[in-house]
Amino acid sequence: MDLAIIRRGIDALREYDTNFELFGADEHRYQFMPPLDKAALEAVEARTGVRFPADYRTFLTRLGNGGAGPYYGVHGLRPDGAWARFHPFPFMEEWEPPDSDDEDYDDVMEAAFEGLLPVAEHGCGYRSHLVVNGPAAGQVWGDWTCVGEVLAPQAESFGAWYHGWLERSLREVLGDRIKATVHDETGWSIDRRLLSLFPQPPAGGDEKPQVRVLRLLMRAYPALYEHRHDDARDLLAQARAVGAPADYEVRIALAEAVLLREEGRVADALTLVEHTIPRCGWPFDSARLRRLRVELLLMQSRLDDARAATEEHIAYCPDDDFGYVRRALLRLLTGNPSAAEEVLRADAPLGRGLGSKSYLYRADRAPTALRLRARRIAWECHRWGYPTDAPRFDAIATS
């Protein structure tokens, strides 16, 4: 288990999921119980006749004896509990319970749960168990037998189970919160620490080529922003060699354009973006490419072209807040901050976010949209050399 990633990830979830909207978060509230003393853990192991998996032991003794985690949170261990010895868990593949009318049903069910330690409640009687004895020891299994369904593997280890939950949760929470706040033109958060929260891809690769490509790109962007250009170039070459569907070439090209920009090759980056936009079929990627095109035009001080590209961006991607931010920014860059504020306020009530028209923000999100756009403009003031105008927009962002 990567304790540093877990701690940073839980901190980020606590910071951004303030209403505890993630499933089960209102129970554990992203808090860990105090760690379990190693001597107390070893006493439980002596009574049960097993040594718990190393990653689970690490969780209990270094993070917490239960708390933040999948579903309603990870169970803690009670050292003073009525512990019995664990006999071997008999299965290696998913198991379906017998009909409840069978006369030996109770005996069969009791035998099926030997060697399992419950680690999380899903609700409605569903559970996750850690296998602590038997041929599948170390794995996490899901239990849906309360409704006559199966007992089946969920993860190869406690650490994989926990990291998988953490990654899914970060994507769910940050996808809704972070992408709506401060972004650069490619859609990646300016808060660089968030890019390092996600676990590294499995050493053996992924089953689906498109998943492999996305994981490689997830590693390439931190390399870009940390100025590890050789590493980024190598990761992009690996992504291109995977052989994913053609649509994924667009995402690779986008990352390559960012690499060219970071290396100061602005004209080459713009040429690549212009070449890639007509081949882009996904609205999300189209928005990111059009964001980058405007960025590159601004870097070349081509304000008229940037203005035209911004209006084209808004026409093609009307649900992308970034287009409206750039419309206001261009008023600022032509020396008219009052007009920039007017444009910002006029556009903000649309309350739109990046996505399809079926995924618009609710009407009551309009004030939030205005604050988020103002925060972006305040940041742009510093970026483009207009720091004295930033307080105007900071005031809107904090209102």
ChimeraX attribute file (.defattr): number of C-alpha atoms within 10 A of each C-alpha:
attribute: neighborCount
match mode: 1-to-1
recipient: residues
	/A:1	17
	/A:2	11
	/A:3	13
	/A:4	10
	/A:5	16
	/A:6	20
	/A:7	13
	/A:8	16
	/A:9	24
	/A:10	22
	/A:11	14
	/A:12	18
	/A:13	22
	/A:14	17
	/A:15	11
	/A:16	16
	/A:17	21
	/A:18	12
	/A:19	11
	/A:20	17
	/A:21	11
	/A:22	16
	/A:23	13
	/A:24	19
	/A:25	23
	/A:26	14
	/A:27	14
	/A:28	19
	/A:29	21
	/A:30	21
	/A:31	18
	/A:32	19
	/A:33	16
	/A:34	15
	/A:35	16
	/A:36	22
	/A:37	14
	/A:38	14
	/A:39	11
	/A:40	15
	/A:41	19
	/A:42	16
	/A:43	13
	/A:44	23
	/A:45	17
	/A:46	13
	/A:47	14
	/A:48	17
	/A:49	15
	/A:50	17
	/A:51	14
	/A:52	21
	/A:53	18
	/A:54	14
	/A:55	16
	/A:56	18
	/A:57	18
	/A:58	19
	/A:59	21
	/A:60	25
	/A:61	18
	/A:62	15
	/A:63	20
	/A:64	20
	/A:65	22
	/A:66	23
	/A:67	23
	/A:68	23
	/A:69	26
	/A:70	23
	/A:71	19
	/A:72	19
	/A:73	24
	/A:74	24
	/A:75	19
	/A:76	19
	/A:77	17
	/A:78	13
	/A:79	17
	/A:80	9
	/A:81	8
	/A:82	8
	/A:83	13
	/A:84	10
	/A:85	14
	/A:86	20
	/A:87	17
	/A:88	20
	/A:89	19
	/A:90	16
	/A:91	16
	/A:92	13
	/A:93	10
	/A:94	14
	/A:95	16
	/A:96	13
	/A:97	18
	/A:98	15
	/A:99	10
	/A:100	11
	/A:101	8
	/A:102	9
	/A:103	9
	/A:104	11
	/A:105	13
	/A:106	13
	/A:107	9
	/A:108	13
	/A:109	14
	/A:110	9
	/A:111	13
	/A:112	17
	/A:113	20
	/A:114	19
	/A:115	22
	/A:116	22
	/A:117	19
	/A:118	19
	/A:119	22
	/A:120	22
	/A:121	20
	/A:122	17
	/A:123	10
	/A:124	9
	/A:125	11
	/A:126	14
	/A:127	19
	/A:128	25
	/A:129	23
	/A:130	27
	/A:131	28
	/A:132	25
	/A:133	23
	/A:134	17
	/A:135	13
	/A:136	21
	/A:137	19
	/A:138	21
	/A:139	23
	/A:140	27
	/A:141	26
	/A:142	21
	/A:143	25
	/A:144	19
	/A:145	18
	/A:146	13
	/A:147	11
	/A:148	13
	/A:149	13
	/A:150	15
	/A:151	23
	/A:152	20
	/A:153	22
	/A:154	18
	/A:155	17
	/A:156	14
	/A:157	23
	/A:158	25
	/A:159	22
	/A:160	18
	/A:161	19
	/A:162	21
	/A:163	21
	/A:164	15
	/A:165	15
	/A:166	23
	/A:167	16
	/A:168	12
	/A:169	20
	/A:170	21
	/A:171	14
	/A:172	15
	/A:173	20
	/A:174	19
	/A:175	11
	/A:176	14
	/A:177	13
	/A:178	18
	/A:179	17
	/A:180	22
	/A:181	20
	/A:182	21
	/A:183	16
	/A:184	17
	/A:185	20
	/A:186	19
	/A:187	20
	/A:188	17
	/A:189	18
	/A:190	16
	/A:191	12
	/A:192	13
	/A:193	12
	/A:194	17
	/A:195	16
	/A:196	15
	/A:197	19
	/A:198	21
	/A:199	19
	/A:200	11
	/A:201	15
	/A:202	10
	/A:203	6
	/A:204	6
	/A:205	11
	/A:206	13
	/A:207	8
	/A:208	10
	/A:209	17
	/A:210	18
	/A:211	15
	/A:212	20
	/A:213	26
	/A:214	17
	/A:215	20
	/A:216	23
	/A:217	20
	/A:218	18
	/A:219	21
	/A:220	25
	/A:221	24
	/A:222	19
	/A:223	19
	/A:224	22
	/A:225	16
	/A:226	11
	/A:227	14
	/A:228	14
	/A:229	18
	/A:230	12
	/A:231	15
	/A:232	24
	/A:233	18
	/A:234	13
	/A:235	22
	/A:236	23
	/A:237	14
	/A:238	15
	/A:239	24
	/A:240	16
	/A:241	11
	/A:242	14
	/A:243	14
	/A:244	17
	/A:245	10
	/A:246	11
	/A:247	14
	/A:248	20
	/A:249	18
	/A:250	20
	/A:251	22
	/A:252	21
	/A:253	20
	/A:254	23
	/A:255	22
	/A:256	22
	/A:257	27
	/A:258	24
	/A:259	26
	/A:260	20
	/A:261	20
	/A:262	15
	/A:263	13
	/A:264	11
	/A:265	14
	/A:266	20
	/A:267	16
	/A:268	14
	/A:269	25
	/A:270	23
	/A:271	13
	/A:272	18
	/A:273	22
	/A:274	15
	/A:275	12
	/A:276	18
	/A:277	19
	/A:278	9
	/A:279	13
	/A:280	19
	/A:281	11
	/A:282	10
	/A:283	16
	/A:284	16
	/A:285	19
	/A:286	22
	/A:287	28
	/A:288	23
	/A:289	29
	/A:290	25
	/A:291	22
	/A:292	24
	/A:293	27
	/A:294	24
	/A:295	22
	/A:296	25
	/A:297	19
	/A:298	18
	/A:299	15
	/A:300	14
	/A:301	12
	/A:302	12
	/A:303	16
	/A:304	12
	/A:305	15
	/A:306	22
	/A:307	19
	/A:308	12
	/A:309	21
	/A:310	24
	/A:311	17
	/A:312	14
	/A:313	25
	/A:314	19
	/A:315	11
	/A:316	15
	/A:317	22
	/A:318	21
	/A:319	25
	/A:320	23
	/A:321	25
	/A:322	29
	/A:323	25
	/A:324	22
	/A:325	24
	/A:326	27
	/A:327	22
	/A:328	26
	/A:329	25
	/A:330	20
	/A:331	18
	/A:332	21
	/A:333	18
	/A:334	11
	/A:335	11
	/A:336	13
	/A:337	20
	/A:338	14
	/A:339	16
	/A:340	23
	/A:341	20
	/A:342	12
	/A:343	17
	/A:344	24
	/A:345	20
	/A:346	13
	/A:347	20
	/A:348	22
	/A:349	16
	/A:350	20
	/A:351	20
	/A:352	25
	/A:353	20
	/A:354	22
	/A:355	16
	/A:356	14
	/A:357	12
	/A:358	7
	/A:359	11
	/A:360	15
	/A:361	17
	/A:362	10
	/A:363	11
	/A:364	10
	/A:365	17
	/A:366	18
	/A:367	17
	/A:368	18
	/A:369	25
	/A:370	24
	/A:371	23
	/A:372	21
	/A:373	27
	/A:374	28
	/A:375	21
	/A:376	24
	/A:377	27
	/A:378	24
	/A:379	18
	/A:380	21
	/A:381	19
	/A:382	13
	/A:383	10
	/A:384	13
	/A:385	10
	/A:386	16
	/A:387	13
	/A:388	10
	/A:389	17
	/A:390	19
	/A:391	12
	/A:392	15
	/A:393	23
	/A:394	17
	/A:395	13
	/A:396	18
	/A:397	20
	/A:398	10
	/A:399	10
